[in-house]
């Protein structure tokens, strides 16, 4: 099972979108500063997850979320995010 997840920085409101097979371990890595793209914005909270049966499906969804302006706006509206940038 694979997961697409959205994290929000508790310090800055910055949003991170990622994909993993082990979501609990990946969140620990983000919060421990072992992920270079999120290291400077710790601590993170999971605000959304989606589950997929395979890596290909999850990766396609992650890319779709990251590249679609409409989807990014929907995420901001759905979670009440006004100033947070999305990475």
Secondary structure, DSSP 8 states (H G I E B T S, - for coil): -EEEEEEEETTT--EEEEEES-HHHHHHHHHHT-STTTGGG--EEEEEEEEESSHHHHHHHHHHHHH-HHHHHHHHHHTT-SS--B-
